[in-house]
Structure formats: C-alpha cells, structure tokens
Amino acid sequence: MVRICLIEDESDLHQILKFYLEKSGFSVYSCKNIQESTKYLKEAIDLWVVDIMLPDGNGLELLKTIKSNNSKAPVIIISAKGDCFDRVTGFEIGCDDYISKPFLPAELVYRVEKLLKTTQYEKEENNLSIIEIPPYKIDITKRVISLNDDILEITSREYDIICFFIEHKGQAISREFLLNSIWSNDYFGSDRVVDNYIKNIRKKLPFFAIETIYGFGYRYN
C-alpha cells in the first residue's frame, strides 16, 4: 500500500484530506507540525503532502530536509498564500507539485495519483537500465559497471565482452566466435588477444566468473 505523510495543521482540512486519501486506497500518516513529521523521515514514505505555514516552522524548510534525506521522494506543497515567491522557491528547492488553498480534496487525490504514476514510471525505466550481477551493477544507459557504488575503470571493449558473456551465460564461447562478435572486421591478428582481455577483466572484476575451456575458449557461469 502506498504510504503518504500528510502535514497539515488545520484540523478540519486535515481530516477531510485524510479521509479522501484513505478512501482512494492510500495509507496516511498524519502530522500537525514539523516536529511530528520528523519521525517519518527515515521511513519508507512514498509521497509527502506538506503545508507551507505550520505552527512550528516553514514547510519549505521541511521540504529541504525531506529532499536531503531522499532526493527522489515526491513532495506536494500546499499554501494558502498564493504567493508567487513561495511557488518559485518551492520548485527551486525540489517540490514536485504545488496546490493553492482553497482546493477540492478530489484535486489533491488526482495530483497524488498523477505524481505517483510518474514516479513509478521513472523507477521502472531506471530499473530496466540496470543489470545486477552480484556484487556488480551494470548501467546499460551509461555503459558503466560499479561495485559498492564505486565505478570500475574498464575499457569500452572490456565492457562489450562482459555484456556478451552475460547475454550468453552458460554457453561455451570459442575465442574465434568472441573475436568475430566483438571485434568484427576491425581486427586482424591472433585470436589470443582475447586471452589478454579476459585476463584484464578477471583482474578488474574478480567475482565475475569466467571459466576457461582449455583448447577452445571460455564460459561465463
């Protein structure tokens, strides 16, 4: 269930917004001020709804805190002021949407659902570009391989060989086939050049299991 943290100090408005959000299938964490909301900063909140004018501070300061803890956490700002400066400042700090009082609760629900769809699409899109080969992560879009969030120094050719092995996991790959697939017509010489690249890959990615098939080639397991 999607978890929403609602920070709004006007009791009547808070209750009706909570009612509409829960009726739409969301789990709502209620807060009346900034202090109450801080206990949820380390929790897996899917979306924040924050009023600017709160009894113990400015909602924009809370927005900064939320984004510093999780820059990708979607935040909707609520304001009764209709102040253009607040609107611009909010987006500069990182709010994802802005709604001015008075508004219909159904409008907030609509904005929440729309923002969550956008956020989910971005997550799915990002996940599609990442291949996890523990303990390594391969970012297809950026053509980089990382270990514990540290990007490894590998050449473009080494990257292509690694991806080729992943695509042909468990298959016996001859040196000649690998050479023709990766180098194509760009290389003239001994197929033993493949051995040098495999040696370098093993050194740089010691947990990437490339097995030697003597007299033939290699297999990635």
N, C-alpha and C positions, 0 to 999 in steps of 0.2 A: 504494500500500500504506500502511495506517495505521502511523504511527511512534509507538512507545511508549518512553519513557525510564524505566527501572527502576532505582531507587536503593535497594539493599538490601545490607547488609554481611555478612550470614550467608551464607557461600559455598554450602552445600548448598541452602538455601531459594532463594537467588538462581538457581541453576542449574535447579532444578525449575520455578520460576515462568517463567523464560525459555523453557524447553522447551515448557511448556504454551501460552504466549502465541504462540510462533512456530508451534507445531503448529496453532493456530487461525487462522493466516494473518497475524499481525502482525509487523512489523519491530521488533526490540527493541534499544535502545541500553542497554548495561549499564554501571552505575556502582556502585562500592562505598562512595563517600563524597560529601560535598557538593562538594569541590574538583573531582572528576572530572565532576560533573554540570554545572558552570558553563559548560563549553564548548558545551553544547547549548542554553543559554538563548536564544541568538539564532537557533537553528534552528527549522524548522517542525515542532515536536513536536506530535502530535495529542492525546496524553494522557500524564500523568505518574503514576507509582506511587512514592510516597515513604515510606520507613520513618522513624518519628519519631526513634528512637535510632540515631544514626550516630556513627562514631568521631571525626569532626572537628566535630561540632555537632548542633544540634537540627533535625529535619526540618521543624518548624513555621517556623523561620527561612527555610529553603529555600522553603517554601510561599509565604511573603511575597514572596520575590524572584521566584519564578515568576509570581505574580499581578501584581507591579509591572511586569514585562516584557510580560505578556499576560494581562489580567484575565479573558479568556474561555477560557483554557487549562484543560481539565478536569484535576483532580488527585484521586487516591485516596490517602488516608493509611493507612499500616499501623502498628499499635502492638501491642507485647506486653504493655503495662502494663494495658490495660483501664481506664484512668483516666478517670473522667467529666470531669474538668477538661480533660484533653487533648482529649477529644471535642468539648466545647463550644468550646474555644479554636480548634480546627481549623476548625470551621464558621464561627466568627466571622471568622477570617482569610480564609476563602474556599474551603476544600476542598469538593469536590463529592460525595465519598463517603468512608466510613471502614470499615476492616475490622480486626478484632482477631485476633491470634495466639492459639492455633493456628487455622488455617483450611485448607480444601482448595484446591489450586490451581485446581480447576474453579470454585470460588466466585469467585475473583478474575477468571477469564475471563468469567464471567457478568456480574459487576459492570462490567467494562470494556466489554463489548458493549452492555449496557443504557445506560451513560453515553454511549457514542459515538452510539447511536441518538437519544438525547435531544438531544445537542449538534448532530447533523446536522439534526434536525427544526427546531431553533431557527434554524440557519443558513439553511435553505431558506425558513422562514417570514419571516425578516428580508429575504432576497433578493427575495421576492415583493413586498415593500412598497417596494422601491427601484427607481426607473427611472433609468437613466443616459442622459443626453443630453449627451455630452461638450461642454464641460468641466463640465457641471452634473449634479447628482444631485437627484432629486425623491423625497422620502419621502412616499408616499401616506398612510401612517397619521398622520403628524404634520402633513401639509399644509405642508411647508417645502421650499424649494429652496436648495441650497448650492453654493458654488464654492470649491474647495480647502478644504473642511470649514468654511468660513465661511457662516453662514446669511444669505441675502439678505433685505433688507427689501422685501417685496412685500405688496400688499393681498390680501384673500381673493378679490376679483373678478379681480384680475390673475392669481392662481393658477388660477382656474377657466378663464380664457381660454387660458392656456398649456397646461393639460391638454387643453382642447378641440382646440387645434391639433395636439397630439401624437396624439390619437385620430383626427384627420382629416388625417394627414400626406400632403402632395402634392395635396390636393384644393383646388379654388378655392372659397373661402368668401365669400359676399356679406356686406356689412355687416348687411343685414336678417336673414339667417339666423343670424349670430353674435349679434345683438341678441336675437332671439327665443329662442335656445338658452340664453344666459347670463342675460339679464335677465328673460326670460319676461314675465309681466304686471306686473312690479314697476316698469317704467319707461315713461314717456310723454314723448316728445320726439323730437328729431332723431337719426337713426342715426349722425350724425357724432361722437357721444360715443365710439363705437368707436375712431375715429381717435386720440382723446386717450389712450385706454388702450393702444393699440398703440405710440404714441409713448413712453409711460412704460415699457412692457415692453422696448422696444428700448434705452432708456437704461439700464435696470437689468440687462438680460441681452443685452449687445451681440453675443454669439456665438449667440444663438437666432435662426435665420434665418427671419424673417417677410418674405415678398416682397409688395410692393404690386401689386395688379392694378388699374390706373387705371380709374376709372369703374365698378368692380364691388366689389372688396373685397381679400382677402388670401389668401396661400397660405403654409403652413409647409413648408419644404424640409429 
